[in-house]
Amino acid sequence: MNHIKIPETRFPIMDLVRHRWSARSFKADQDLTQDQLHTLIESASWAASANNEQPWRFILAARGTDYYQKVYDCLMEGNRPWCKNAAAFVVTLIHTKFEKTGKDNFNAMHDLGMANATLLLQATHMGIASHPMAGFDKATLTEKFGLPEDIKPMVTIALGYLDAPEKLEEPYQGRELTPRNRKTVEELILSR
């Protein structure tokens, strides 16, 4: 049984945004195709970026590949139990320098965030569950993949098809079943 945590909202936001959430229970027997992964990356490539720099980079790690195991081995212990069945990981990285000038790109993290949001919404549109996480060893991942100094890992996204939350052990099952919530609009707006 699929479990989708669709929130009630005070204002009429689009369904694609309402349906996106960070799932933890993935089907162990359903993989993603290379075309599906490339679709996600192409979607991300159309995000806005300062000076059209497009400072995002990606490592694709599909289940059954050496890359998958390398990424999995870099995850923090608290993430490993629930993401062991993910069909793929996408490590999202920033190019910290402007390509034309070599100067620091202080907008790179923001721009990657835009690309990540686009990727997550595309995944939702495709019926693919996702869960972005900061809980991984960035230094180890940098070493394992031989990343140059100006390429920095920021987020790892677990991807796959949604499975029943009851298949998770605690405390993950409880987190999967807990209703979503957000701060109110009034809490988020500093001045009106």
Secondary structure, DSSP 8 states (H G I E B T S, - for coil): ---------SS---HHHHH--B---B-TT----HHHHHHHHHHHHTS--GGG---EEEEEEETTSHHHHHHHHHB-TTTHHHHTT-SEEEEEEEE-B-TTT--B-TTHHHHHHHHHHHHHHHHHHTT-EEEEE--B-HHHHHHHTT--TTEEEEEEEEEE-B--GGGS-TTHHHHHHS------HHHH-S--
